[in-house]
Every structure is written in C-alpha cells, then in structure tokens.
Amino acid sequence: MQSPTGKSEAVCPTVAAATPTESAPAAAATTSRRDLIKLSTVAAVAAAASSWPLASAVYAAGSDQLKYGLIGCGGRGSGAAANAMRADSTNKLVAIADLWPEKIEASIKGLKEEFGGQMELPAAKQFTGLDAYKGVLENADVVILATPPHFRPAHLKAAIDAGKHVFCEKPVGVDVPGVKKVMDICKVAAEKKLNVVSGLCYRYDVAKQETIKRIHDGAVGDIVALQGMYNTGGLWMNRRQPEWADMEWQLRNWLYFTWLSGDHIVEQHIHTLDKMLWVMKDVPPTRATSNGGRTVRTDPAYGHIYDHFDTIYEWDTDRGPVRAFCQTRQWVNAAVDVSDWVFGTKGTANLMAHAITGDNAWKRKGKAANMYDVEHVELAKAIKSGKVINNGDYMCN
Ligand SMILES: NC(=O)c1ccc[n+]([C@@H]2O[C@H](COP(=O)([O-])OP(=O)(O)OC[C@H]3O[C@@H](n4cnc5c(N)ncnc54)[C@H](O)[C@@H]3O)[C@@H](O)[C@H]2O)c1
C-alpha cells in the first residue's frame, strides 16, 4: 500500500503502526511554545484560529509556475508537499507553517534532498505559532492544509477568502458545525473558481476507480451488503513533559482528543466510510447505529478517545435496506485488517485487492500510479488549465 509520503507501507494510509511508538519530546520548541502556553483554554485556541481575509493575487491560468505553501508540516503535510513538487517540476514551495519550529526544520530536512531545487524557504518564509497560516496565505498561490482537523474549517475559510487554491487533507472537521462550515466554504470556492482537492486519496487511485466503476456497471449485481474494516495497531504518542501545559500536551497528542481529531472514527475510519459512500453513488446513508469504547488503550496518556467502534450504516433502497457493517479499532497485538467488501446478487468485490469474484470475475493487473501523486498532478493541471476541481460534496459527506 502507498503511504502518505508515497513510499510503500504495509498497513494503512494514515499513521498506523503495528505497535505504538512514543515520540521523543521535541528538543527545541521555543518561541511558539511560549505563545501557546499563554493560550490555556480550548476556547482561546479556537478563537485564535478564526479566519482573517487576506488580499492576494489568484494564480493566473496559463502562467508557468505555481507557488505552494504548506500549513501543518508533520508526516502527511510533508508528504503532500513532496507529492506537489513531484507533480510538476516547475512547482515551488515558497512558505511553510507549523506550531513548532522543530517540525518545520524536520520537514525541510526531509524534503531538501529530492526537492531542494524547488524550495525557496528562507527564514522569513517559515512561520510558527497559531497565526502561522497567515504567513503562508500571504505568499502562496496554492495551499496544502495538513494540520489536525480541528483547524481545517478556519484555515479553509481563510484560504478561500484569500483566493487560494487548496489541497485539503481529510477530515474536514471534527463536528457537524465545522463540517457545515466547510460545505458553505466549498460553495464559495466554486463561485470563485478555486480548486479544492480532497485528501480522501482513494478517490484518486486509478485501481479503486476501475473497481468501483465495475460495481456501478453491475459486475456484482444488486448490492446486498457492504463490509468496511479499519483495524490497525497502535499509533505514536508523545509522553507528557513536565514543562508542557495542558494545551501543549493535547496539541502534541492531537490524535487522542476529540476536539482536535474527531476521534479515530472520523480521523482514520473516514477512508473506509468514504469508499462505502462512493460505492453507494455518494448517497449518504439513511441511518447509522454505532457503539464503541475504550477497552485496551486506557492509559490517560492516550487522551480520551475510544479505541474501537462498530457501526452499521443503512441505506433505504427500492429493494429494501442495504447495510454496511463497519469496524475500526486501534489495538496493539490484535489482528490488523484494512479491507472493504461489496456483496451483490452476482458476486463479491474486494476493493482493496481490486478483485471481483462470481459471475463477472475480474482481478486488476499492473501497478497503479501513486494516488497521492495523482491528487497533486490533477490539482496542478486543473489550476493551469482553468478547469476547476471541487471535491467539497464527498469530502464533507
Ligand atoms: N490522506 C491520508 O492518507 C492521510 C494520512 C495521514 C494523515 N492525514 C491527515 O493529515 C492531517 C495531519 O496528519 P499528520 O499525520 O501529518 O499529523 P502530524 O501530527 O504528523 O502533523 C500535523 C502537524 O500540524 C502541526 N499543527 C498543529 N496545529 C497547527 C496549527 N494550528 N497551525 C499550523 N500547524 C499546526 C503540528 O505541529 C504537526 O507538525 C490529519 O488531518 C490527518 O488525518 C491524511
């Protein structure tokens, strides 16, 4: 499987590892840490992340070079910057933002070897702290939004208000008000002819496109049921340091707090749910019944999110209800299973294996292009040609 950086990876496209890792505390979080400690409440952070419209030039279709800015330069953001630079050798990375200076340093170090010639990042274009995104919006034509999802609605609004094209990582929010805000912003983006490409990467995987097209063309007959599994091991965790205030501890462990991540049903399982939605032709389910809990990963160091969810999504169709049985968990030393199945009256599709059994048996052969690269090739092409991609509907649904 492809990883966020485009390299081969065994488990999942997000951040799963077979065993949890405790990241070493950051060596030098200086300026931005002091800024953050001042922000001792969630409300203060949320308020600081609200949007400021900025004047900026929109990229003119036809000119040669796209100037990219990266907001949130952790694993995925750095990977997305690499994908964007790879997409077109004239693309340039001209501004970068993160809460912490050491994250910027690490990101630049990781990107430099392959993309040094496409990077123009003097110290003045490296921005830290909660307002760092504003610096990127002042300098770039195209912005990559890859912070924890809590910040996405505010960052997306600021980017669209400022007239920028956007690569928007999933998920787009952590709650219904946030997602509704993103729906509205995406409508504004469409009116302004600004591209919004979603980080729901499987939609850009040619192999998944072919498999799902076959399902839509009737290869498995009428769909009877679906099954979506996202069972992984544990993830990284940053052990709390004595000098960290609550806010810094939570931000450095954002996965484990619902206000920052939306919990892993939103943050990770979204890939499964998006594939189910796609198979069901983007009609949202009529109802869902879910349960979940925290039974294995109970150490308070892992915040307050659940470690497993089981959900049945139901669509009312002319032929009666169609149900998707979905499971996600993050348990160490338990079976890993990242797979999606579509059961029909004429056969069964295994989405992750790009295979169909039954009356219309089929197995895709050959390697598909890296879906993370494809996202950025499509984005750059769209901007240059004046065609507009707006993935707002499915990335919100
Ligand atoms: N599409 C995929 O396959 C895929 C894979 C991995 C992650 N993701 C998504 O990408 C996003 C980032 O995940 P990640 O794995 O890179 O996490 P990460 O922790 O490695 O990186 C997040 C970075 O954002 C920074 N940050 C936090 N708040 C910020 C703010 N307000 N302004 C600027 N920077 C801020 C953090 O310091 C960190 O460096 C998440 O939404 C995640 O769900 C998508």
PDBQT file of the ligand as one rigid body, heavy atoms in Angstrom, charges set to zero:
ROOT
HETATM    1  N1  LIG A 401      -4.908  11.140   3.338  1.00  0.00    +0.000 N 
HETATM    2  C1  LIG A 401      -4.151  10.386   4.092  1.00  0.00    +0.000 C 
HETATM    3  O1  LIG A 401      -3.843   9.256   3.743  1.00  0.00    +0.000 OA
HETATM    4  C2  LIG A 401      -3.632  10.914   5.383  1.00  0.00    +0.000 A 
HETATM    5  C3  LIG A 401      -2.578  10.265   6.025  1.00  0.00    +0.000 A 
HETATM    6  C4  LIG A 401      -2.095  10.795   7.224  1.00  0.00    +0.000 A 
HETATM    7  C5  LIG A 401      -2.704  11.918   7.783  1.00  0.00    +0.000 A 
HETATM    8  N2  LIG A 401      -3.738  12.509   7.143  1.00  0.00    +0.000 N 
HETATM    9  C6  LIG A 401      -4.372  13.712   7.718  1.00  0.00    +0.000 C 
HETATM   10  O2  LIG A 401      -3.439  14.788   7.661  1.00  0.00    +0.000 OA
HETATM   11  C7  LIG A 401      -3.572  15.623   8.801  1.00  0.00    +0.000 C 
HETATM   12  C8  LIG A 401      -2.226  15.689   9.527  1.00  0.00    +0.000 C 
HETATM   13  O3  LIG A 401      -1.851  14.391   9.942  1.00  0.00    +0.000 OA
HETATM   14  P1  LIG A 401      -0.313  14.007  10.210  1.00  0.00    +0.000 P 
HETATM   15  O4  LIG A 401      -0.272  12.541  10.264  1.00  0.00    +0.000 OA
HETATM   16  O5  LIG A 401       0.560  14.736   9.262  1.00  0.00    +0.000 OA
HETATM   17  O6  LIG A 401      -0.109  14.584  11.671  1.00  0.00    +0.000 OA
HETATM   18  P2  LIG A 401       1.230  15.189  12.302  1.00  0.00    +0.000 P 
HETATM   19  O7  LIG A 401       0.999  15.302  13.756  1.00  0.00    +0.000 OA
HETATM   20  O8  LIG A 401       2.389  14.407  11.803  1.00  0.00    +0.000 OA
HETATM   21  O9  LIG A 401       1.292  16.638  11.643  1.00  0.00    +0.000 OA
HETATM   22  C9  LIG A 401       0.430  17.686  11.979  1.00  0.00    +0.000 C 
HETATM   23  C10 LIG A 401       1.280  18.942  12.049  1.00  0.00    +0.000 C 
HETATM   24  O10 LIG A 401       0.426  20.077  12.174  1.00  0.00    +0.000 OA
HETATM   25  C11 LIG A 401       1.023  20.956  13.123  1.00  0.00    +0.000 C 
HETATM   26  N3  LIG A 401      -0.021  21.836  13.633  1.00  0.00    +0.000 N 
HETATM   27  C12 LIG A 401      -0.943  21.584  14.599  1.00  0.00    +0.000 A 
HETATM   28  N4  LIG A 401      -1.780  22.610  14.725  1.00  0.00    +0.000 NA
HETATM   29  C13 LIG A 401      -1.366  23.558  13.859  1.00  0.00    +0.000 A 
HETATM   30  C14 LIG A 401      -1.817  24.858  13.546  1.00  0.00    +0.000 A 
HETATM   31  N5  LIG A 401      -2.881  25.397  14.140  1.00  0.00    +0.000 N 
HETATM   32  N6  LIG A 401      -1.152  25.574  12.594  1.00  0.00    +0.000 NA
HETATM   33  C15 LIG A 401      -0.057  25.049  11.981  1.00  0.00    +0.000 A 
HETATM   34  N7  LIG A 401       0.409  23.807  12.246  1.00  0.00    +0.000 NA
HETATM   35  C16 LIG A 401      -0.239  23.070  13.164  1.00  0.00    +0.000 A 
HETATM   36  C17 LIG A 401       1.646  20.032  14.140  1.00  0.00    +0.000 C 
HETATM   37  O11 LIG A 401       2.617  20.677  14.938  1.00  0.00    +0.000 OA
HETATM   38  C18 LIG A 401       2.211  18.935  13.260  1.00  0.00    +0.000 C 
HETATM   39  O12 LIG A 401       3.522  19.202  12.837  1.00  0.00    +0.000 OA
HETATM   40  C19 LIG A 401      -4.702  14.999   9.629  1.00  0.00    +0.000 C 
HETATM   41  O13 LIG A 401      -5.918  15.597   9.327  1.00  0.00    +0.000 OA
HETATM   42  C20 LIG A 401      -4.726  13.553   9.181  1.00  0.00    +0.000 C 
HETATM   43  O14 LIG A 401      -5.989  12.944   9.316  1.00  0.00    +0.000 OA
HETATM   44  C21 LIG A 401      -4.186  12.050   5.954  1.00  0.00    +0.000 A 
ENDROOT
TORSDOF 0
